Amino acid sequence: MIEILRQDYIRTARAKGLAERTVIYFHAFRNALVPVVTVIGITMAILIGGAVVTEIVFNIPGLGRLIISAILRRDYPVVQGVVLVTAAAYMLINLGVDVVYAFIDPRIRYA
């Protein structure tokens, strides 16, 4: 946020006489959120992958434990189903990140 507040367009908005609250909320904050949303999306993907290890280590029933037991029993339809659900969750997270990009930064448009 500090780096964004030093940009030329922030200086221009202040020179136009906009209130400091308007400059921070509508100009600086929206542009500072783009990398934050990216990191949140990547972190969510890492959490999905880390759930397998966590569930095995702490003996928690869930999708991670299900897929490990299905692999050991060679239950291929269950493995395919869990992989499909995991991939769908990952795709929905990425879709959500892309939609939030369009709301945050008006320069980002999807044709």
Secondary structure as GFF3:
##gff-version 3
##sequence-region A 1 111
A	DSSP	alpha_helix	2	5	.	.	.	ID=ss1
A	DSSP	alpha_helix	8	15	.	.	.	ID=ss2
A	DSSP	alpha_helix	20	22	.	.	.	ID=ss3
A	DSSP	pi_helix	23	29	.	.	.	ID=ss4
A	DSSP	alpha_helix	30	58	.	.	.	ID=ss5
A	DSSP	alpha_helix	63	72	.	.	.	ID=ss6
A	DSSP	alpha_helix	76	104	.	.	.	ID=ss7
###
